[in-house]
């Protein structure tokens, strides 16, 4: 029986391998995060196994890419950016970057409501945030402070941290997050104004 070979599907394996290598992840680490066996992941990357939605959905989620990006779908010609918000822990996350790895940018919105009780967490990475609207309460290690519009903070996310609304109004802020501890680098103009 002759098998149909679609060039789009044939390109998925090398793309999966490149994404994994870019993130410096092993097949075992990827298996633990997706629930897909190491042997299946290896066969998908080599092209020995046909990629299906059952495998592509968790892989796209873990790599932080869209299915279109994962399979190399052709552009639609629509220049608009279609942000897909995700709600986690009562916060709306709008991803502003669409590439895997490196520093990721998000707009976060905490809807109006009663102030929450802090529940500090730790994880690998480094975060920079900038408040756009509202008042953001930040608990960072032993510090507990409120940020206003125009204020920024940066910290190592291995420090216990939590942020939420400081009052009943909503809060909007930008976040740059590097899961491997990458830091945002800001450059100032030289004194001569060049």
C-alpha positions as CSV (number, residue, x, y, z in Angstrom):
1,X,0.0,0.0,0.0
2,X,1.5,3.4,-1.1
3,X,1.5,6.1,1.5
4,X,0.6,9.7,0.8
5,X,3.5,12.0,1.7
6,X,2.5,15.6,2.3
7,X,5.6,17.9,2.2
8,X,4.0,20.0,5.0
9,X,3.8,17.0,7.3
10,X,7.3,15.9,6.3
11,X,8.7,19.3,7.5
12,X,7.1,18.9,11.0
13,X,9.8,16.4,12.3
14,X,12.8,18.7,11.6
15,X,10.8,21.7,13.0
16,X,10.1,19.7,16.2
17,X,13.7,18.8,16.6
18,X,14.8,22.4,16.0
19,X,12.4,23.7,18.6
20,X,13.5,21.2,21.2
21,X,17.2,21.9,20.6
22,X,16.6,25.7,20.7
23,X,15.2,25.2,24.2
24,X,18.0,22.8,25.1
25,X,15.5,20.2,26.2
26,X,16.0,16.4,26.1
27,X,13.5,14.0,24.7
28,X,12.9,12.8,28.3
29,X,12.2,16.3,29.6
30,X,9.8,16.9,26.7
31,X,8.1,13.5,27.4
32,X,7.6,14.5,31.0
33,X,6.0,17.8,30.0
34,X,3.7,16.4,27.2
35,X,2.9,12.9,28.3
36,X,4.2,11.6,24.9
37,X,6.7,8.7,25.2
38,X,10.3,9.3,24.4
39,X,10.2,6.8,21.5
40,X,7.2,8.4,20.0
41,X,8.8,11.9,20.2
42,X,12.0,10.5,18.6
43,X,9.9,8.9,15.8
44,X,8.0,12.2,15.2
45,X,11.3,14.1,15.0
46,X,12.8,11.6,12.5
47,X,9.7,11.5,10.4
48,X,9.1,7.8,11.1
49,X,5.8,8.6,12.8
50,X,3.1,10.7,11.2
51,X,2.2,13.8,13.3
52,X,-1.4,13.9,14.4
53,X,-3.3,16.5,16.4
54,X,-3.1,14.2,19.4
55,X,0.7,14.8,19.4
56,X,0.9,18.3,17.9
57,X,-1.4,20.1,20.3
58,X,0.6,19.3,23.5
59,X,3.9,19.9,21.6
60,X,2.7,23.3,20.4
61,X,1.5,24.2,23.9
62,X,4.9,23.2,25.5
63,X,6.9,25.0,22.9
64,X,4.7,28.1,23.1
65,X,3.9,28.2,19.3
66,X,0.7,28.0,17.3
67,X,-0.2,24.9,15.3
68,X,0.2,27.0,12.2
69,X,3.8,27.8,13.2
70,X,4.5,24.1,14.1
71,X,3.4,22.8,10.8
72,X,4.6,25.7,8.7
73,X,1.2,26.7,7.4
74,X,1.3,29.4,4.7
75,X,0.4,32.9,5.8
76,X,-3.2,33.9,5.1
77,X,-2.4,37.4,3.9
78,X,-4.2,38.9,6.8
79,X,-1.8,41.4,8.4
80,X,-3.7,41.6,11.7
81,X,-2.2,39.9,14.8
82,X,-4.7,37.5,16.4
83,X,-3.8,37.4,20.0
84,X,-5.2,34.4,21.9
85,X,-5.7,35.4,25.5
86,X,-5.4,32.7,28.2
87,X,-6.8,33.0,31.7
88,X,-4.7,31.6,34.5
89,X,-5.1,32.2,38.3
90,X,-7.7,34.9,37.6
91,X,-5.3,36.8,35.3
92,X,-5.7,37.3,31.5
93,X,-2.4,36.6,29.7
94,X,-2.1,38.1,26.1
95,X,1.1,36.7,24.5
96,X,2.8,39.5,22.5
97,X,5.6,37.3,21.1
98,X,5.0,34.4,18.8
99,X,8.4,32.7,18.7
100,X,9.6,29.8,20.8
101,X,12.4,30.3,23.3
102,X,14.1,33.4,24.5
103,X,12.3,36.2,26.3
104,X,8.6,36.1,26.0
105,X,6.4,39.3,26.2
106,X,2.9,39.4,27.7
107,X,0.2,41.9,28.5
108,X,-1.4,40.8,31.8
109,X,-4.8,42.0,32.9
110,X,-6.2,41.5,36.4
111,X,-9.9,42.3,36.3
112,X,-11.5,44.5,38.9
113,X,-12.6,42.7,42.1
114,X,-11.6,42.4,45.8
115,X,-7.9,42.3,46.5
116,X,-6.6,38.7,46.8
117,X,-4.5,37.0,49.5
118,X,-0.9,36.6,48.4
119,X,0.3,33.1,47.6
120,X,4.0,33.5,46.7
121,X,5.5,31.0,44.2
122,X,8.9,30.2,42.8
123,X,10.1,28.9,39.4
124,X,13.1,29.2,37.1
125,X,13.4,32.4,35.1
126,X,13.7,36.1,35.3
127,X,10.9,38.7,35.0
128,X,10.6,42.4,34.1
129,X,7.3,44.1,34.5
130,X,5.9,47.6,33.8
131,X,2.5,48.8,35.1
132,X,0.2,50.4,32.5
133,X,-3.0,51.0,34.5
134,X,-4.2,50.5,38.0
135,X,-2.2,49.6,41.2
136,X,-0.3,46.4,41.3
137,X,0.6,44.8,44.7
138,X,3.8,42.9,44.6
139,X,5.1,40.5,47.2
140,X,8.7,39.7,46.5
141,X,10.6,37.7,49.2
142,X,10.3,39.9,52.3
143,X,9.2,43.0,50.4
144,X,5.5,43.9,50.0
145,X,4.9,47.1,47.9
146,X,2.4,48.7,45.4
147,X,3.4,49.7,41.9
148,X,1.6,52.6,40.1
149,X,1.4,53.3,36.3
150,X,4.8,54.0,34.8
151,X,6.7,52.0,37.4
152,X,8.8,48.9,36.5
153,X,10.4,46.1,38.5
154,X,12.6,43.2,37.6
155,X,13.5,40.1,39.6
156,X,14.8,36.5,39.6
157,X,11.7,34.3,39.8
158,X,13.5,31.9,42.1
159,X,12.7,34.5,44.8
160,X,9.2,33.8,46.2
161,X,6.9,36.2,44.4
162,X,3.2,37.1,43.9
163,X,1.4,40.0,42.3
164,X,-2.3,41.0,42.3
165,X,-4.6,44.0,42.5
166,X,-3.8,46.4,45.3
167,X,-7.4,47.7,45.4
168,X,-10.8,46.8,43.8
169,X,-9.9,48.3,40.4
170,X,-8.4,46.3,37.6
171,X,-4.7,46.3,36.7
172,X,-2.9,46.1,33.4
173,X,0.8,45.5,33.0
174,X,3.5,44.3,30.6
175,X,5.7,41.4,31.5
176,X,8.9,40.2,29.8
177,X,9.8,36.7,31.0
178,X,12.9,34.6,30.3
179,X,12.3,31.0,31.4
180,X,16.1,30.3,31.3
181,X,16.9,33.3,33.4
182,X,17.5,35.7,30.4
183,X,17.4,39.3,31.5
184,X,16.1,42.3,29.5
185,X,18.9,44.5,28.4
186,X,18.1,48.2,28.1
187,X,20.6,50.5,26.4
188,X,20.9,54.2,27.2
189,X,21.9,56.8,24.6
190,X,25.4,58.2,25.0
191,X,25.7,61.6,26.7
192,X,26.2,63.4,23.4
193,X,22.7,62.4,22.3
194,X,23.9,60.3,19.4
